[in-house]
Amino acid sequence: MRRAAANGSGVPADLDVLVEKIHRHAYKVTDEEIAALQATYGDDQLFEIIVSAALGASRRRLFAGLAALEEA
């Protein structure tokens, strides 16, 4: 599940919106969305999913920036 969250695809349907938001607009994630998922996933698992999605999103941006530098 961590790898799927990092890739931004392949997570269960109830996590799809959260992972997509983290990859595209992390600042739009609300406390209510997190609270709704805590009942199903618990704090530790949800933390790992969120961190994995954030790491995957930042990694994608890093590689895109490095590629742009190489092309310049």
Backbone bond lengths (Angstrom), bond angles and torsions (degrees), N, CA, C in turn:
res aa  C-N    CA-C-N  psi(-1)  N-CA   C-N-CA  omega(-1)  CA-C   N-CA-C  phi
1 M - - - 1.443 - - 1.526 110.07 -
2 R 1.336 117.20 -35.79 1.474 119.12 178.12 1.525 111.17 -61.13
3 R 1.321 116.16 -43.37 1.465 119.88 -179.95 1.524 110.83 -64.62
4 A 1.309 117.12 -41.53 1.465 121.06 178.87 1.522 110.45 -63.02
5 A 1.328 117.25 -42.16 1.470 120.59 178.29 1.525 110.42 -64.33
6 A 1.316 116.99 -39.58 1.467 120.24 178.77 1.526 111.05 -65.44
7 N 1.335 116.35 -37.42 1.465 120.38 179.02 1.519 112.55 -77.04
8 G 1.323 116.72 -19.41 1.461 120.60 179.27 1.511 113.68 83.42
9 S 1.325 117.75 13.37 1.460 120.69 178.30 1.523 109.73 -154.52
10 G 1.321 114.84 154.46 1.451 119.57 177.99 1.515 114.82 91.24
11 V 1.320 117.73 7.76 1.464 120.24 176.76 1.525 109.03 -85.79
12 P 1.320 117.99 161.28 1.465 119.57 176.18 1.532 111.20 -56.94
13 A 1.308 115.61 153.20 1.471 121.62 -174.15 1.528 112.76 -55.83
14 D 1.334 117.70 -36.83 1.467 119.17 -178.12 1.525 112.53 -70.68
15 L 1.321 117.91 -17.92 1.466 121.63 177.65 1.526 112.73 -98.05
16 D 1.300 116.61 -10.89 1.460 120.89 -173.78 1.528 112.79 -58.18
17 V 1.310 117.25 -44.64 1.471 120.80 -178.49 1.532 110.28 -63.90
18 L 1.327 116.57 -44.58 1.463 120.49 -179.95 1.522 111.23 -62.05
19 V 1.315 117.05 -49.21 1.461 120.81 -178.25 1.524 110.45 -63.21
20 E 1.310 117.27 -41.65 1.466 121.01 177.97 1.532 111.01 -61.49
21 K 1.330 116.25 -42.84 1.471 119.64 178.56 1.516 111.20 -63.28
22 I 1.305 116.79 -41.49 1.461 119.88 -179.81 1.524 109.95 -63.11
23 H 1.314 116.83 -40.71 1.462 120.23 -179.71 1.522 112.37 -69.47
24 R 1.312 117.92 -33.49 1.468 120.22 -174.59 1.534 113.80 -103.59
25 H 1.326 117.52 -46.08 1.472 121.60 -173.92 1.531 109.13 -145.16
26 A 1.296 117.50 71.43 1.464 121.00 -174.04 1.527 112.52 -57.72
27 Y 1.304 117.90 -30.08 1.460 120.65 -178.64 1.522 112.63 -68.24
28 K 1.311 118.02 -12.28 1.465 121.14 -179.74 1.530 113.64 -89.52
29 V 1.323 118.29 -4.68 1.460 121.20 178.48 1.528 108.55 -68.84
30 T 1.327 115.94 131.96 1.465 120.30 -176.80 1.524 111.96 -105.70
31 D 1.313 114.98 159.19 1.460 120.63 176.15 1.526 111.22 -61.21
32 E 1.313 116.51 -34.51 1.463 120.62 -179.42 1.525 111.27 -65.42
33 E 1.318 116.67 -38.78 1.470 119.91 177.93 1.520 111.14 -63.86
34 I 1.313 116.00 -42.38 1.465 120.55 179.10 1.526 109.86 -66.09
35 A 1.315 117.58 -44.97 1.468 121.36 -179.22 1.528 111.27 -60.83
36 A 1.309 117.23 -38.67 1.462 120.25 -179.98 1.528 110.88 -65.42
37 L 1.315 117.70 -34.78 1.462 121.15 -179.17 1.522 113.14 -82.86
38 Q 1.335 117.47 -21.29 1.463 120.60 -179.62 1.514 112.15 -62.79
39 A 1.303 118.07 -31.55 1.466 120.82 179.82 1.526 110.96 -64.37
40 T 1.314 116.60 -34.11 1.461 121.00 -178.09 1.518 112.52 -87.68
41 Y 1.319 117.33 -42.68 1.462 120.98 -170.50 1.521 114.99 -104.74
42 G 1.311 118.34 -20.65 1.460 120.04 -178.30 1.511 111.25 78.37
43 D 1.304 115.79 163.67 1.465 121.45 -174.28 1.527 113.19 -64.01
44 D 1.325 117.24 -48.11 1.465 120.06 -174.53 1.524 111.88 -65.53
45 Q 1.313 116.91 -47.02 1.459 119.87 -178.69 1.527 110.98 -67.08
46 L 1.313 117.39 -40.37 1.453 120.96 179.06 1.529 110.56 -65.79
47 F 1.321 117.16 -38.58 1.466 120.88 176.01 1.524 110.59 -59.19
48 E 1.332 116.96 -45.72 1.463 120.61 -179.87 1.526 111.46 -63.32
49 I 1.312 117.05 -38.90 1.468 121.17 178.93 1.528 110.19 -64.80
50 I 1.320 116.74 -45.31 1.466 121.35 -178.99 1.527 111.02 -64.62
51 V 1.321 117.11 -45.43 1.462 120.75 179.84 1.529 110.19 -64.74
52 S 1.316 117.42 -41.62 1.465 120.86 179.10 1.523 111.39 -62.64
53 A 1.320 116.91 -43.32 1.464 120.35 178.51 1.528 110.60 -64.05
54 A 1.316 117.13 -42.47 1.472 120.65 179.56 1.522 111.04 -65.58
55 L 1.318 117.09 -41.38 1.460 120.53 178.57 1.528 110.42 -64.89
56 G 1.324 116.65 -43.43 1.459 119.99 178.32 1.515 112.42 -61.85
57 A 1.324 116.53 -41.65 1.465 120.74 178.97 1.531 110.87 -65.10
58 S 1.316 116.89 -43.05 1.465 119.46 -179.51 1.524 110.92 -68.56
59 R 1.312 116.77 -36.19 1.456 120.99 178.29 1.533 110.89 -64.50
60 R 1.322 116.05 -42.14 1.466 120.34 177.97 1.529 110.22 -61.02
61 R 1.325 116.60 -42.28 1.469 120.05 179.41 1.528 111.32 -67.44
62 L 1.326 116.68 -38.64 1.461 120.65 177.94 1.517 110.59 -60.85
63 F 1.324 117.15 -48.38 1.460 120.31 -178.68 1.523 111.76 -65.25
64 A 1.321 117.26 -35.21 1.467 120.15 176.98 1.524 110.03 -66.26
65 G 1.326 117.67 -40.56 1.468 121.46 177.72 1.508 112.11 -66.03
66 L 1.324 117.45 -42.12 1.462 120.53 178.58 1.525 111.22 -65.18
67 A 1.322 116.25 -39.42 1.465 119.96 177.02 1.522 111.32 -63.36
68 A 1.322 116.61 -39.53 1.468 120.44 178.69 1.528 110.60 -65.88
69 L 1.314 117.05 -37.40 1.462 120.16 177.75 1.530 111.21 -66.16
70 E 1.320 116.02 -39.13 1.465 119.26 -179.82 1.529 110.88 -66.77
71 E 1.321 116.68 -35.33 1.455 120.43 -179.40 1.527 112.14 -74.50
72 A 1.307 117.31 -23.87 1.470 121.10 -176.33 1.511 112.09 -76.34
